Amino acid sequence: MTDTRYILAIDQGTTSSRAIVFDANGRSVAVAQQEFPQHFPNSGWVEHDPEDLWDTVVAVCPETLSHVDFAMVAPSASPISRETPGGLGIQKTGQGGLKTPFGRGGIRRTGIWFCP
């Protein structure tokens, strides 16, 4: 077995989450993408549900890795990019869900776009 190293990159844009696997030479060897819902509570506002963001990342990572030929993966690095200005502090619960300082019921949509 060769010692091939991969980088799993996660890119979360305005409309979707994407995972890309790069080889040691920087070539893209696998990509998966999944859109998530947009919520428009007011004219000019866009919000995202944190559960949708998390669920799409959890879906695209193994899908991308399933296209890479290896016996076992230990990604060397995993950069994460999110282009929107919204922010959200989360903690993985270990049961596949998310929690905030407010508890499970305290997760609210995060505003990512506001145009007057």
VOGU-3710 file (C-alpha; in Angstrom, 3 decimals, decimal comma):
1> mtdtryilai> 0,000/0,000/0,000  1,344/3,423/-0,899  1,460/6,273/1,585  -0,786/8,629/-0,376  -1,856/11,694/1,567  -5,085/13,534/0,911  -6,605/16,804/1,972  -10,342/16,873/2,532  -11,547/20,452/1,991  -15,029/21,594/3,006
11> dqgttssrai> -16,490/24,631/1,259  -19,811/26,007/2,405  -21,226/28,641/0,102  -24,442/30,595/0,024  -26,490/27,740/-1,433  -24,597/24,478/-0,843  -21,932/22,499/0,987  -19,125/20,907/-1,002  -16,351/18,495/-0,068  -13,280/18,135/-2,267
21> vfdangrsva> -10,448/15,630/-1,880  -7,037/16,763/-3,135  -4,015/14,506/-3,568  -0,470/15,338/-2,458  0,136/17,166/-5,764  -2,865/19,450/-5,262  -5,032/17,739/-7,866  -8,742/17,404/-7,165  -9,544/13,678/-7,126  -13,154/13,716/-5,881
31> vaqqefpqhf> -15,963/16,232/-5,321  -19,449/16,036/-3,815  -21,958/18,857/-3,387  -25,376/19,203/-1,796  -27,663/22,224/-1,731  -29,422/23,358/1,445  -32,654/25,356/1,833  -32,700/29,131/1,818  -35,116/30,911/4,181  -36,423/34,407/3,415
41> pnsgwvehdp> -38,082/35,822/6,563  -38,169/39,389/5,191  -37,546/41,099/1,887  -33,776/41,186/1,281  -32,962/38,739/4,120  -31,584/35,217/3,739  -31,174/32,788/6,639  -29,810/29,250/6,969  -30,821/26,583/9,453  -27,704/25,258/11,262
51> edlwdtvvav> -29,059/21,699/11,128  -29,246/21,943/7,314  -25,657/23,218/7,196  -24,440/20,365/9,399  -26,477/17,683/7,613  -25,104/18,639/4,195  -21,493/18,570/5,421  -22,079/15,166/7,033  -23,507/13,936/3,709  -20,875/15,271/1,290
61> cpetlshvdf> -17,752/14,190/3,193  -18,307/10,416/3,062  -19,717/10,707/-0,467  -16,492/12,383/-1,610  -14,272/9,921/0,246  -16,137/6,961/-1,308  -14,616/7,940/-4,690  -11,023/7,814/-3,433  -9,164/4,496/-3,707  -7,486/3,816/-0,381
71> amvapsaspi> -7,525/1,163/2,320  -7,799/3,626/5,185  -7,969/7,395/5,247  -6,387/9,752/7,711  -6,701/13,171/6,079  -3,589/15,271/6,611  -5,607/18,463/6,854  -9,184/19,604/6,521  -9,626/23,290/5,692  -13,135/24,693/6,005
81> sretpgglgi> -14,340/27,730/4,075  -17,578/29,666/4,531  -17,996/32,776/2,398  -20,953/34,328/4,201  -20,687/36,782/7,108  -23,041/34,874/9,431  -21,610/33,162/12,462  -22,781/30,360/14,723  -21,097/28,632/17,660  -21,926/24,915/17,753
91> qktgqgglkt> -20,738/21,779/19,474  -21,204/18,241/18,180  -23,153/16,196/20,736  -21,738/12,785/19,835  -25,170/11,570/18,749  -24,922/13,187/15,326  -26,677/16,386/16,346  -25,787/19,897/17,356  -26,252/21,981/20,463  -25,766/25,616/21,353
101> pfgrggirrt> -25,378/27,308/24,726  -29,206/27,423/24,726  -29,560/23,628/24,441  -30,999/21,595/21,595  -34,121/23,728/21,263  -32,064/26,919/21,130  -30,726/26,439/17,621  -32,078/29,186/15,428  -31,503/30,134/11,840  -28,465/32,292/11,232
111> giwfcp> -28,746/35,395/9,097  -26,320/35,372/6,190  -27,560/38,108/3,904  -29,287/41,407/4,645  -30,074/43,973/1,959  -32,128/47,055/2,873
//
